Amino acid sequence: MSELLSNEIEDYIHIHCSEVSSVLQRLERKTYTDVLMPRMLSGKVQGTFLSIISRMMQPKRILEIGTFTGYSALCLAEGLSNDGLLVTIDINEEREDIIQEAIQEAGLKKKIQTFTGNALHLIPQIDEIFDIVFIDADKINYCNYFDLVIDKVRTGGIILADNVLWSGKVISEKRDKDTEALKEFNKKVQEDSRVDNVILSIRDGITLIYKK
Ligand SMILES: C[S@@+](CC[C@H](N)C(=O)[O-])C[C@H]1O[C@@H](n2cnc3c(N)ncnc32)[C@H](O)[C@@H]1O
């Protein structure tokens, strides 16, 4: 849940959102019982948003930066075209068993490729053009991720960036490193003439960036 909206409104939004698959429901429960910092998981509302965007675009290639337990990867993969592929990167290998089990259960083994390592080092090695990129890793590197992926996104493709409102801290005077990095990212995107962009106040804020 975000801290941007009242709990009542968050509950209302949650109730008025389609149900996700039983695989996603199990993965969310497992993440909350077995994994540290489970709140990093996208959850039903954001996951449904990602799934619908992907189903509208029917992408051939998706890049996700920040797999965690694989929830958002499974949501995004729901829209992949028949020959589509989602590549997802995470620096932490500890959740690999949970991720692989969920991918297997969802029948997406052929459509999701997981990579373990620092996305900053791995992205330059990927020779693909993406329809959708989802940035959801360390906030401090959001500007770097944008620079690394912008030329790998096709015209008409999109970049989605999560947590861009950072519980509302982007408009506060507070000066921690993550908040500063997100403010810099939001400014950078706003000033980039190659893209059109809008912040959606879903959960912790998602920027939808369209490559012109
Ligand atoms: C917010 S979680 C991702 C949540 C996931 N996308 C979801 O919605 O369920 C952020 C993830 O980024 C990973 N991460 C942090 N720094 C990274 C880096 N430099 N390269 C790759 N992954 C990184 C963390 O290990 C963590 O699993």
The ligand as an SDF file (V2000), in Angstrom:
LIG
                    3D

 27 29  0  0  0  0  0  0  0  0999 V2000
   11.3290   -3.1400   -5.6580 C   0  0  0  0  0  0  0  0  0  0  0  0
   12.1700   -4.6410   -5.9280 S   0  0  0  0  0  0  0  0  0  0  0  0
   11.4670   -5.1880   -7.4520 C   0  0  0  0  0  0  0  0  0  0  0  0
   10.0240   -5.5820   -7.3100 C   0  0  0  0  0  0  0  0  0  0  0  0
    9.4500   -6.3500   -8.4850 C   0  0  0  0  0  0  0  0  0  0  0  0
    9.6660   -5.6550   -9.7380 N   0  0  0  0  0  0  0  0  0  0  0  0
    7.9680   -6.5440   -8.2650 C   0  0  0  0  0  0  0  0  0  0  0  0
    7.2140   -5.6650   -8.6450 O   0  0  0  0  0  0  0  0  0  0  0  0
    7.5590   -7.5530   -7.6710 O   0  0  0  0  0  0  0  0  0  0  0  0
   13.7660   -4.0810   -6.3950 C   0  0  0  0  0  0  0  0  0  0  0  0
   14.7410   -5.1940   -6.7810 C   0  0  0  0  0  0  0  0  0  0  0  0
   15.8750   -4.5850   -7.4150 O   0  0  0  0  0  0  0  0  0  0  0  0
   17.0070   -5.3750   -7.1390 C   0  0  0  0  0  0  0  0  0  0  0  0
   18.2190   -4.5610   -7.3950 N   0  0  0  0  0  0  0  0  0  0  0  0
   18.7420   -3.5670   -6.6320 C   0  0  0  0  0  0  0  0  0  0  0  0
   19.8430   -3.0770   -7.2120 N   0  0  0  0  0  0  0  0  0  0  0  0
   20.0220   -3.7470   -8.3650 C   0  0  0  0  0  0  0  0  0  0  0  0
   20.9930   -3.6910   -9.4060 C   0  0  0  0  0  0  0  0  0  0  0  0
   22.0080   -2.8230   -9.3780 N   0  0  0  0  0  0  0  0  0  0  0  0
   20.8740   -4.5430  -10.4570 N   0  0  0  0  0  0  0  0  0  0  0  0
   19.8370   -5.4300  -10.5050 C   0  0  0  0  0  0  0  0  0  0  0  0
   18.9000   -5.5260   -9.5440 N   0  0  0  0  0  0  0  0  0  0  0  0
   18.9810   -4.6970   -8.4900 C   0  0  0  0  0  0  0  0  0  0  0  0
   16.8050   -5.7830   -5.6700 C   0  0  0  0  0  0  0  0  0  0  0  0
   17.5570   -6.9510   -5.3690 O   0  0  0  0  0  0  0  0  0  0  0  0
   15.2830   -5.9960   -5.6050 C   0  0  0  0  0  0  0  0  0  0  0  0
   14.9400   -7.3610   -5.7590 O   0  0  0  0  0  0  0  0  0  0  0  0
  1  2  1  0
  2  3  1  0
  2 10  1  0
  3  4  1  0
  4  5  1  0
  5  6  1  0
  5  7  1  0
  7  8  2  0
  7  9  1  0
 10 11  1  0
 11 12  1  0
 11 26  1  0
 12 13  1  0
 13 14  1  0
 13 24  1  0
 14 15  1  0
 14 23  1  0
 15 16  2  0
 16 17  1  0
 17 18  1  0
 17 23  2  0
 18 19  1  0
 18 20  2  0
 20 21  1  0
 21 22  2  0
 22 23  1  0
 24 25  1  0
 24 26  1  0
 26 27  1  0
M  CHG  2   2   1   9  -1
M  END
$$$$
